[in-house]
């Protein structure tokens, strides 16, 4: 195998960076619908279920407060609202992670890491070849000068 030059190493590195940045393209998928995240619904409650929030995709789709809690203090009400909202986001995040894991469409980070190590080794080899040739040229110039 011939020694890789810097351009080859950089092209390979750019390809791996692109693949990591856009896994849909790396998997040959160009239509965003082909690489859509699974749809999950996250639910959270506050004040013993009297405040309820639902988070789907990228927004809250439902938010309910039972009339009975309106007599609570502002602090209690805001803590209940925060609990419901944070609970819905956490539930959504957990369910989404599980769904993605089950779908098997994960970036091959181990493979990517091995390829990047290989690229690093090749770049060091290319740099050594380049510096060796520079020292050879300097040696020849020195011999010609004397």
TORSE-866621 format. One line per 4 residues: number of its first residue (from 1); their letters; for each residue x, y, z of C-alpha. Coordinates in pm, 1 decimal, padded with zeros to 6 digits, always signed. Example, Ala and Ser with C-alpha at 12.3 -4.5 7.8 and 13.67 -1.06 7.14 Angstrom:
// residues 2
1 = as = +01230.0:-00450.0:+00780.0; +01367.0:-00106.0:+00714.0 .
// end
This chain:
// residues 146
1 = xxxx = +00000.0:+00000.0:+00000.0; +00135.2:+00341.0:-00091.5; +00175.2:+00614.9:+00164.1; -00135.2:+00834.7:+00187.9 .
5 = xxxx = -00091.0:+01202.0:+00119.9; -00247.9:+01477.8:+00326.2; -00531.7:+01535.7:+00080.6; -00637.9:+01169.1:+00098.0 .
9 = xxxx = -00626.6:+01175.0:+00477.0; -00825.1:+01498.3:+00494.0; -01084.2:+01367.6:+00244.8; -01135.3:+01054.7:+00456.2 .
13 = xxxx = -01158.2:+01261.2:+00772.5; -01416.5:+01493.2:+00614.3; -01620.1:+01190.9:+00505.3; -01626.1:+01056.5:+00860.3 .
17 = xxxx = -01716.0:+01394.9:+01005.5; -02000.6:+01427.2:+00755.1; -02122.0:+01077.1:+00838.3; -02124.2:+01152.1:+01211.2 .
21 = xxxx = -02293.6:+01488.8:+01161.2; -02567.6:+01353.7:+00934.0; -02645.3:+00987.3:+01005.4; -02939.9:+00990.7:+00760.7 .
25 = xxxx = -02709.4:+01061.1:+00467.4; -02458.2:+00806.4:+00594.6; -02730.1:+00542.0:+00585.9; -02824.8:+00640.4:+00230.6 .
29 = xxxx = -03143.0:+00813.5:+00338.8; -03207.4:+01146.3:+00177.6; -03575.3:+01195.7:+00259.8; -03615.1:+01331.2:+00615.7 .
33 = xxxx = -03926.5:+01115.0:+00657.2; -03709.0:+00803.7:+00611.8; -03501.7:+00900.4:+00915.0; -03773.7:+01041.0:+01136.3 .
37 = xxxx = -03747.7:+00992.4:+01509.2; -04004.9:+00762.6:+01663.5; -04313.5:+00941.3:+01791.8; -04348.7:+00918.4:+02168.1 .
41 = xxxx = -04569.5:+01089.4:+02420.4; -04430.8:+01215.4:+02749.7; -04663.6:+01284.8:+03039.3; -04598.8:+01462.1:+03366.4 .
45 = xxxx = -04810.7:+01549.1:+03666.5; -04796.1:+01791.0:+03956.5; -04988.3:+01838.4:+04278.6; -05087.2:+01470.7:+04300.0 .
49 = xxxx = -05215.4:+01456.1:+03941.1; -05422.5:+01773.6:+03957.0; -05189.2:+01943.8:+03706.6; -05104.1:+01749.9:+03392.5 .
53 = xxxx = -04874.9:+01820.2:+03095.6; -04819.8:+01622.5:+02774.8; -04514.7:+01666.1:+02550.0; -04508.4:+01523.3:+02196.4 .
57 = xxxx = -04246.6:+01575.1:+01926.3; -04114.8:+01922.8:+01997.2; -04394.6:+02091.2:+02188.0; -04646.4:+02063.2:+02465.8 .
61 = xxxx = -04976.8:+01940.3:+02327.3; -05182.7:+01936.6:+02644.8; -05178.9:+02121.3:+02974.3; -05458.1:+02094.4:+03228.2 .
65 = xxxx = -05509.9:+02235.9:+03574.9; -05802.4:+02115.9:+03779.8; -06010.2:+02400.9:+03920.5; -05964.0:+02266.9:+04275.3 .
69 = xxxx = -05598.1:+02374.9:+04282.3; -05666.8:+02737.2:+04196.5; -05707.1:+02816.1:+04564.9; -05345.5:+02717.6:+04635.7 .
73 = xxxx = -05069.5:+02972.9:+04687.4; -04875.8:+03099.7:+04389.1; -04565.6:+02913.2:+04509.5; -04753.0:+02582.0:+04537.3 .
77 = xxxx = -04917.3:+02631.9:+04200.5; -04589.8:+02717.7:+04024.9; -04412.5:+02418.8:+04184.9; -04692.8:+02193.1:+04060.8 .
81 = xxxx = -04673.7:+02339.0:+03710.7; -04294.9:+02296.0:+03701.8; -04326.7:+01937.2:+03824.9; -04576.9:+01855.4:+03549.5 .
85 = xxxx = -04373.7:+02022.0:+03274.5; -04040.1:+01874.5:+03383.3; -04201.1:+01534.3:+03429.5; -04343.7:+01542.1:+03077.3 .
89 = xxxx = -04006.1:+01636.8:+02928.0; -03822.2:+01369.8:+03128.7; -04079.6:+01104.1:+03036.7; -04059.5:+01203.0:+02669.2 .
93 = xxxx = -03678.4:+01193.8:+02673.3; -03671.6:+00850.8:+02839.6; -03929.5:+00703.9:+02600.1; -03756.4:+00853.6:+02296.6 .
97 = xxxx = -03419.5:+00708.5:+02401.5; -03579.9:+00366.8:+02448.4; -03755.7:+00385.3:+02111.3; -03438.2:+00485.9:+01928.4 .
101 = xxxx = -03243.5:+00209.6:+02102.3; -03507.9:-00046.9:+02005.7; -03516.5:+00072.3:+01644.9; -03147.6:-00013.8:+01607.7 .
105 = xxxx = -03074.8:+00297.5:+01405.6; -02777.6:+00417.8:+01602.7; -02461.4:+00572.5:+01473.4; -02182.3:+00319.0:+01467.4 .
109 = xxxx = -01956.4:+00508.7:+01706.8; -01719.5:+00216.4:+01766.3; -01662.8:+00181.3:+01391.9; -01624.8:+00555.5:+01354.9 .
113 = xxxx = -01372.2:+00566.4:+01638.5; -01165.6:+00287.4:+01481.1; -01172.9:+00463.1:+01143.6; -01062.7:+00790.2:+01302.2 .
117 = xxxx = -00771.9:+00613.3:+01474.2; -00673.4:+00470.0:+01135.3; -00692.4:+00817.1:+00980.6; -00476.9:+00953.8:+01263.8 .
121 = xxxx = -00215.7:+00684.1:+01201.1; -00219.8:+00754.9:+00828.8; -00186.9:+01128.4:+00885.1; +00116.1:+01072.6:+01107.6 .
125 = xxxx = +00265.3:+00847.0:+00841.7; +00196.4:+01108.2:+00573.3; +00356.3:+01376.9:+00791.6; +00663.8:+01159.3:+00848.5 .
129 = xxxx = +00696.5:+01096.6:+00473.7; +00662.3:+01469.9:+00408.2; +00921.5:+01571.1:+00669.4; +01161.8:+01295.5:+00557.3 .
133 = xxxx = +01142.3:+01425.5:+00200.8; +01201.6:+01781.9:+00325.9; +01512.1:+01669.4:+00517.3; +01633.0:+01480.6:+00208.7 .
137 = xxxx = +01586.3:+01794.2:-00002.0; +01769.8:+02004.5:+00258.5; +02050.9:+01749.5:+00265.7; +02081.8:+01758.8:-00111.0 .
141 = xxxx = +02084.6:+02139.0:-00107.6; +02354.4:+02135.2:+00160.1; +02566.2:+01889.6:-00042.7; +02524.7:+02104.6:-00355.5 .
145 = xx = +02619.6:+02415.1:-00162.7; +02950.3:+02271.9:-00042.9 .
// end
